[in-house]
Amino acid sequence: RFIRKNKAGSKSTMAKSREKKLAHMDKIDPPSTNIKATFNFPYEETGSHEALTVDHLSVGYNKPLLKPVTFTISMGEKFGFAGFNGVGKSTLIKSILGQLPAKGGTAKFSPSS
């Protein structure tokens, strides 16, 4: 379509280049049968549906940035942290992940999360 439309216009050089590339390409026939993919994902049912449990977690560097927080996130649940700059969102996440030591409290991921 591009080649037919632009063969004689201002983009004729580009159209001719594409025409040459198309001439050198091999035509591939589409598959004759519909192939359906089959997947098997093994999983284990866990007794707990909790993915993350945070209990009285206090985070900060020299002094605590937040009051101690307690929350639970269940499997499949979506969540987010919102707040102004410098209030401790990234520090909280880093402490939960174990990248920074917590001032107090615990953060535990379930074994299957």
C-alpha positions as CSV (number, residue, x, y, z in Angstrom):
1,R,0.0,0.0,0.0
2,F,2.8,2.4,0.9
3,I,4.7,1.6,-2.2
4,R,1.7,2.1,-4.5
5,K,0.8,5.4,-2.8
6,N,4.3,6.9,-2.8
7,K,6.0,5.4,-5.9
8,A,5.8,8.6,-7.9
9,G,5.6,11.2,-5.1
10,S,8.1,12.9,-2.9
11,K,8.8,9.7,-1.0
12,S,9.5,7.7,-4.2
13,T,13.1,6.8,-3.1
14,M,11.8,5.4,0.2
15,A,9.0,3.5,-1.7
16,K,11.5,2.0,-4.2
17,S,13.8,1.0,-1.3
18,R,10.9,-0.8,0.3
19,E,9.9,-2.4,-3.0
20,K,13.5,-3.8,-3.3
21,K,13.4,-5.2,0.2
22,L,10.0,-6.9,-0.4
23,A,11.4,-8.4,-3.6
24,H,14.2,-10.1,-1.7
25,M,11.9,-11.5,1.1
26,D,10.6,-15.0,1.0
27,K,6.8,-15.4,1.2
28,I,5.8,-17.5,4.2
29,D,2.6,-19.4,4.1
30,P,0.4,-19.2,7.2
31,P,0.1,-22.4,9.3
32,S,-2.5,-24.7,7.9
33,T,-3.8,-25.9,11.3
34,N,-4.8,-24.0,14.4
35,I,-2.4,-25.0,17.1
36,K,-3.5,-24.4,20.7
37,A,-0.9,-23.9,23.4
38,T,-1.4,-26.0,26.6
39,F,0.1,-24.9,29.9
40,N,0.3,-26.7,33.2
41,F,1.4,-24.6,36.2
42,P,1.9,-26.7,39.3
43,Y,0.9,-24.9,42.5
44,E,0.4,-25.8,46.1
45,E,-2.5,-24.6,48.2
46,T,-1.2,-22.8,51.2
47,G,-3.0,-22.7,54.5
48,S,-2.6,-18.9,54.8
49,H,-3.8,-16.3,52.3
50,E,-1.5,-13.6,53.8
51,A,1.3,-12.6,51.6
52,L,2.9,-10.0,54.0
53,T,2.3,-9.3,57.6
54,V,3.8,-6.1,59.1
55,D,3.5,-5.7,62.9
56,H,4.4,-2.5,64.7
57,L,7.1,-1.7,62.2
58,S,9.1,1.4,63.0
59,V,11.5,2.7,60.3
60,G,14.0,5.5,59.9
61,Y,17.6,6.4,60.0
62,N,18.6,8.4,63.1
63,K,15.0,8.7,64.4
64,P,11.8,7.0,63.4
65,L,10.1,8.6,60.3
66,L,6.7,7.1,61.0
67,K,4.6,6.0,63.9
68,P,4.8,2.2,64.1
69,V,2.6,0.6,61.4
70,T,0.7,-2.6,61.4
71,F,-1.0,-4.1,58.3
72,T,-1.6,-7.4,56.4
73,I,-1.6,-7.8,52.7
74,S,-3.4,-10.9,51.3
75,M,-2.5,-12.9,48.3
76,G,-3.7,-11.2,45.1
77,E,-4.4,-8.0,46.9
78,K,-3.2,-4.7,45.4
79,F,-1.9,-1.9,47.6
80,G,0.1,1.3,47.4
81,F,1.9,3.8,49.6
82,A,1.0,7.5,49.2
83,G,2.5,10.6,50.9
84,F,4.5,13.7,50.5
85,N,8.2,13.7,49.7
86,G,10.5,12.7,52.6
87,V,7.8,11.1,54.8
88,G,9.3,7.6,54.7
89,K,7.6,5.7,51.9
90,S,10.8,4.3,50.3
91,T,12.4,3.7,53.7
92,L,9.3,1.7,54.8
93,I,9.5,-0.4,51.6
94,K,13.3,-0.9,52.0
95,S,12.8,-2.0,55.7
96,I,10.0,-4.4,54.7
97,L,12.4,-5.9,52.0
98,G,15.2,-6.2,54.5
99,Q,17.4,-3.7,52.7
100,L,17.4,-1.4,55.8
101,P,17.2,-2.4,59.4
102,A,13.9,-1.6,61.1
103,K,13.9,0.5,64.3
104,G,11.4,-1.9,65.8
105,G,8.6,-4.4,64.9
106,T,8.6,-7.1,62.3
107,A,7.8,-7.6,58.6
108,K,7.3,-11.2,57.4
109,F,6.5,-12.6,54.0
110,S,4.6,-15.9,53.8
111,P,6.8,-18.8,52.6
112,S,4.8,-19.1,49.3
113,S,4.7,-15.4,48.3
